[in-house]
Structures are given as C-alpha cells and as structure tokens.
Amino acid sequence: MDLGNTALKIAVFQNETIKTVYRSNQEDCLKLDWSNKLIVLSNVASKEFSSALFEKGAKVLEITTDYSASFTSAYKSIDSLGIDRFCNVEAMANSEHKGNLLCIDIGTCVKFDLLDSMKIYRGGSISPGIDLRFKSLNDYTARLPLEKKTAYKSLIGNSTKDSILSGVILGIEAEILKRIEWYEAEFDDLTIFVTGGDASYFDFHQKSNIFADENLTLKGIYSIFCKHAH
C-alpha cells in the first residue's frame, strides 16, 4: 500500500509481479477484512492508518528509512526523507536502467530525486503540485475561484478560469521541463522516470530517455520488503 497525501494505492504482488492495482481511500479500505493479510505500507499521511489496519487483523510492515535499501545516500537528513521518495529511489535502483536516474513524482507535490550512476542518492527538490497551487490562489486572494484539475495547453487564458489553468498547469510543465534541462546539462546518460497521480495531466514522453511508470512507488515498496524479508 502507498498512502499519499491525496490517495491510497493498493497493489497485489504475486511471484514478484504486480497482478492488481487499485485506488481507494482510508475509510473504504478499513471496511475490508484484512485478517491475517500481510500489508507492506508506505505512509506519508496518517499515523493512525497502520494502527487501524492492525486492529482489522492485518500484519502490517510499515517502511521507514531505517530499512536497508539498494542504494547509499548522500542526503543530509535521511530520517526526514519522505517514504514515497525513498521508495521511488529504491525502485530506480532496481530498474534495468543504468547511469544517472531521475524520478519526477507529480502528485500533491512535484518531487525530483536523483540517483547517480554509482547508486548514490543525491537528493532533489519539492514544490507545490496542482491542487496546492489552485488552493493557494483561492486562499490568499479575495476573488480568485478554486479551480479543479484538468489537462490544459493554451498559453493565453481568455477568462479568469483559463488564466489560472494556464498559470498553474503550464507553469508546472515549464518548471519540470526547465529542471530536466538543468539535470541533463549536469548529468550525462540520464534516464528519467515520471510517476505520481497527477502525471497524466502532462506529456513529457516525447523524449526517448523519459519513461512513465505510475507504479514506481509500489515497486519500490515491494523491493524494500524483499530485502527486509531476506
């Protein structure tokens, strides 16, 4: 399970392969019978959720950055690193791609994480995602409306709504493309993974070195579990 700030993703693995992935929320998930089920959990949102699963009879293994991983870290505060970022880096470390690897996770926040060619995690960046930007415009102004996510491509918005969409959606796209440019200038042989619940609102896959993987975090969770289990 991958419990993020916005959504809960659940994957069933069998013989090291994802068989099923579905989205839920905490309330609906806790209505199910988890008796004697082993749940491996990445949790950045709710301290109470793992306890509630345990009370439903589940055997819960909650991932922390203390777990052994397939990479070493140069991050100065690894204990404060989000578990989703930790799992994304683990998934990259176990991918078939070599060289320098970059993850772009587009969800509640837009997160970049770099794993270099020596499998050393170097860190990255965090900035607000789509909904956070919409909400800040609504919260900190008197009259701007709260917009909803949608794919948007027009540079010039000819209404307040479209102006917000252009500013937020195309603003994030420009931010991501520019950061990719900076990373490619600094790191040769760079492979880029795009993941996250809001990645579908953008199209960065024209370049041959960019791969979309909506289940990257789940793969990292499973990989860390396998290392722990052994």
BELLIN-V950108 format. One line per field, one symbol per residue. psi: psi as a letter, one per 20 degrees, with the letter a starting at -180 (. if undefined). A space follows every 10 residues. Layout:
# BELLIN-V950108
psi: ???
This chain:
# BELLIN-V950108
psi: pooahgrppp qpqpljpphq pqqargghgi irojpjpppp ppojhohigh hhgghjjqop oppriiqqrj rrpjphmhii pphggghghg gghjriqabp pppooocgro pppporijlp pibcqprqag hhgghhhhhj rhiprorqpq ppipgopkrg ghhggggggh gggggghghg ggghhhorlp ppppaqhjhi iqnjjhqijp ppnikgghhh ggghghhgh.
